[in-house]
Structure formats: structure tokens, C-alpha cells
Amino acid sequence: MAWQGLAAEFLQVPAVTRAYTAACVLTTAAVQLELLSPFQLYFNPHLVFRKFQAPFLPWALMGFSLLLGNSILVDLLGIAVGHIYYFLEDVFPNQPGGKRLLQTPGFLKLLLDAPAEDPNYLPLPEEQPGPHLPPPQQ
């Protein structure tokens, strides 16, 4: 009887919280039963670098939006704009007859680029390359 009450309470929790709680309990049980080691959970380069790569992040975020009941229109718009940017910046310029269509505005270059080096600048002795000799003693 108590089991039915606990199951009813668990089913009243929102789906995302229910999934997270179940994942936490199952992970803890797997570690306690020594099916998994904590090291496998904390550092799994195969899982981090092979299975879940950065290009899938927008799709994962869209999935969370869908799970939370939010509109996925903004996520789909972001994915579309990202694909268009990637095509115009990386794919199209490398095609035969292609060119860069997206140029950085001039005021941003002036604002953010490093200033040109002064040819008459003489750095301090400690900033000059080469061996640094101590000053002569008297």
C-alpha cells in the first residue's frame, strides 16, 4: 500500500524533475552496487568528446524547451541562423567562384583591433629579447 502512495506522489512531479530524480537514484544505485565507478562518471572522455559534440547542443536545448512545454520556434530560428552563418562564412567562400559575403564592419575593426606598432618605439631593457645582464656594480 505504501508503495502505491509513493508511486502516485512520484507521478505527480513534473516530467523533467521525475527524469532527473530517477537518473540520480539509478546512478547512485549503480555506483553503490559497483556497476559504475565514480571515475567513469566524472571523467569519461569517450562520452564527452565522441558522443555529445558541440553541434548537437542547440538540438539538446530545443529538446529541453520541448520537455518544459515552451515554444521551440526561437530554438529552430537560432538553428536556422547558425546554419546560414556557417554556410556563408565557411562553405561558400571555399567554393569555386565563392567569396566572403559577411564582412566585419569597419567601426568594429577600429574599436577592437590592436593598434599598429610604432616603428620608433624602444622597449625597456627588461622587455628586449636576449640575455638580461645585471647592472654593473661599482
C-alpha positions in Angstrom: 0.0 0.0 0.0 2.8 2.4 0.9 4.4 1.7 -2.5 1.3 2.8 -4.3 1.3 6.1 -2.4 4.9 6.7 -3.2 4.4 5.9 -6.9 1.4 8.3 -7.0 3.5 11.1 -5.5 6.3 10.4 -7.9 3.9 10.6 -10.9 2.6 14.0 -9.7 6.1 15.5 -10.0 6.8 17.3 -13.4 8.4 15.1 -16.1 11.8 16.8 -16.1 12.1 16.6 -12.3 10.9 13.0 -12.4 13.5 12.1 -15.0 16.3 13.9 -13.1 15.4 12.2 -9.8 15.2 8.8 -11.4 18.6 9.3 -13.1 20.1 10.4 -9.8 18.7 7.4 -7.9 19.7 4.9 -10.6 23.2 6.4 -10.8 23.7 6.3 -7.1 22.5 2.7 -7.0 24.9 1.7 -9.9 27.8 3.2 -8.0 26.9 1.5 -4.7 26.5 -1.8 -6.5 29.9 -1.2 -8.2 28.4 -1.4 -11.7 30.0 2.1 -12.3 32.9 3.8 -10.6 32.8 7.5 -9.8 35.8 8.0 -12.0 33.8 6.8 -15.0 31.1 9.4 -14.2 33.5 12.3 -13.6 35.9 11.7 -16.5 34.7 9.8 -19.5 36.5 11.3 -22.5 34.6 8.9 -24.9 31.3 10.2 -23.7 32.4 13.9 -23.6 34.3 14.1 -26.8 32.7 11.4 -29.0 29.1 11.1 -28.2 27.9 14.6 -27.3 29.6 17.2 -29.5 29.0 20.9 -29.7 27.0 20.8 -32.9 24.3 18.9 -31.1 23.9 21.4 -28.3 21.2 23.5 -30.0 19.2 20.3 -30.6 19.5 19.3 -27.0 18.4 22.8 -25.8 15.5 22.6 -28.2 14.6 19.2 -26.6 14.7 20.7 -23.1 12.4 23.5 -24.3 10.0 21.0 -25.7 10.1 19.0 -22.4 9.4 22.1 -20.4 6.4 23.0 -22.6 7.9 26.1 -24.2 7.7 27.1 -27.8 10.6 25.7 -29.9 10.2 28.4 -32.5 13.0 30.5 -31.1 15.3 27.4 -31.0 14.5 26.5 -34.6 15.2 30.1 -35.7 18.5 30.0 -33.9 19.5 26.7 -35.5 18.5 28.1 -39.0 20.5 31.3 -38.5 23.5 29.3 -37.3 23.4 27.1 -40.4 23.1 30.1 -42.7 26.1 31.8 -40.9 28.2 28.7 -41.1 27.4 28.3 -44.9 28.2 32.0 -45.6 31.4 32.1 -43.5 33.0 28.7 -44.1 31.4 26.8 -47.0 30.6 29.4 -49.7 33.9 31.3 -49.7 35.7 28.0 -50.4 33.6 27.1 -53.4 34.8 27.9 -57.0 33.8 31.5 -57.6 32.7 32.0 -54.0 33.6 35.0 -51.9 33.1 36.2 -48.3 29.7 37.9 -48.2 29.9 38.7 -44.5 32.4 41.4 -43.7 33.3 42.8 -40.3 32.1 46.4 -40.0 34.9 49.0 -40.1 33.9 50.6 -36.8 34.3 47.3 -35.0 37.7 46.8 -36.6 38.8 50.3 -35.4 37.3 49.6 -32.0 38.6 46.1 -31.4 41.8 45.5 -33.5 45.2 46.0 -31.9 46.8 49.4 -32.7 49.6 49.4 -35.3 53.1 49.2 -33.7 55.1 52.4 -33.6 58.4 51.8 -35.6 60.2 54.3 -33.3 59.2 52.5 -30.1 62.2 51.5 -28.0 61.2 48.9 -25.3 62.7 49.0 -21.9 65.8 46.8 -21.4 63.9 44.1 -19.4 61.4 43.9 -22.3 64.0 43.4 -25.0 64.8 39.9 -26.2 68.2 38.4 -25.3 70.1 37.8 -22.1 69.4 40.1 -19.3 72.6 41.1 -17.6 72.6 42.7 -14.1 73.6 46.3 -14.0 77.4 46.8 -13.4 78.4 47.2 -9.7 80.6 50.0 -8.5 
